[in-house]
Amino acid sequence: LSPVCLGSLRRAASINAEYMGELFERYKEHWYETEPWRGSGYRSISNDRGSIDPILARCGVKVGLHMEKLLAHTATMILFVNPGNVKVKENGGTVTILYEKSKSKKRDSSSVKKFS
């Protein structure tokens, strides 16, 4: 890999680590496995009309991104992060499910093919 590519990968990993840390701190007292709708507004992350969510802004600043660059790439969206479900609502309408916990039961071990 080229030095530029390696630098980009390191920066992406750094942003990811900061973001995960921020989310953990924000959600640790507001995560209800048995009541996923409870606290959903608090857990949402939004960007609208040139305003960036404080979590994204803090992460960007911590890794050296300039606010102007962050705002230039900000789309109007709301990210809903709930136990078992993550979805994004874009431009005030379109909803895309990014993650959904499988509702199917675990496979019965008798149906698993064994190799010897």
Number of C-alpha atoms within 10 A of each C-alpha: 6 7 8 9 10 11 12 12 12 12 15 13 12 16 20 13 12 19 18 13 13 15 15 13 10 14 15 9 9 16 20 15 11 8 11 15 13 15 16 16 11 13 17 16 18 21 19 15 10 14 14 20 15 12 16 19 17 17 20 19 13 14 13 11 15 12 13 10 10 16 15 9 10 17 16 16 19 19 19 20 24 24 17 12 14 16 17 20 16 17 13 10 9 9 14 12 12 12 13 12 9 9 7 6 6 7 8 7 8 7 7 8 6 7 4 2
